[in-house]
Amino acid sequence: MGICSGTEGKDVRTEESKGIDLDLKKARKIAKYRIKVLILGTSASGKSTIVKQVRLQYGTGFSSHERENFRDIVHLNIFTGIKYLIDRAEQLSYKILRKNKKAKASLLAANLYDPGASRTTLLEACKTLWSDQGIQKCFEQRCEDPNALHLKYWMDNVIDKLIEKDDWMPTDDDIIFARQRTTGIVEAKFQQKQYEWLLVDVG
C-alpha cells in the first residue's frame, strides 16, 4: 500500500508540473504578441492626446458616456480659459470695456463645478468677453499657456453649438482638443494584426 501511494503521489506531481509548464508556454506565446508602450513626458506635453488619437484610429473610439464626460471637460476648458485671460488682463492693465463688466462679474462669481449653475448664461458671458478688445489683446500674448491653449478653437467652432443645444455631443476632433489633467494611470488597448498593443499614460 505504501509503495502504491508513493507512486500515485509522484504521478500527481508530474501532472501538475506538466500543467504548469503548459501554462508557462501559453503565457510566453501570448507575451510574444503583446507590446507595451509607456508614454512619458512633462505636463501638457501631449501624452494624453496621443492616447486619444490611438483609441480613435485603432481602438473602439469613445462611448456615449465618455463623450458626455468630455462635454463637461469642454465647458471647463472654455470657462477656465476666459477666466485666465481676465486675470492676465488685470495683471497687464488691459482694460475690459464697461459694457462687458457684467459678463466678467458673473463669470468670476460663478462656481464652475456647481451642477446647478446655468452653463448657458456662463457660456454667453464667455462669448461676450471673447469679443472684448482687452481680452483679445491678452490672448495674443498668452505664450501658449495650457489654460488658454485651445480657446480659439472652442470659441470659433463650438461655443455657439453649446449655447444652442443642451444635448450637444463632442466630435472626435473636439475630444482631441479637450484638455484634462491626467491623474493616475490611463491605459489604451488595441489590436493591430496579430499584435495586442497596450499604451500606458502615467500622468
Salt bridges, closest charged atoms under 4 A:
GLU66 OE1 - ARG55 NH2 3.14
ASP72 OD1 - ARG119 NH1 2.86
GLU90 OE2 - LYS104 NZ 2.96
GLU144 OE2 - ARG142 NH2 3.29
ASP156 OD2 - LYS152 NZ 2.95
ASP160 OD1 - LYS127 NZ 2.63
ASP172 OD1 - ARG67 NH2 2.63
GLU196 OE1 - ARG34 NE 2.93
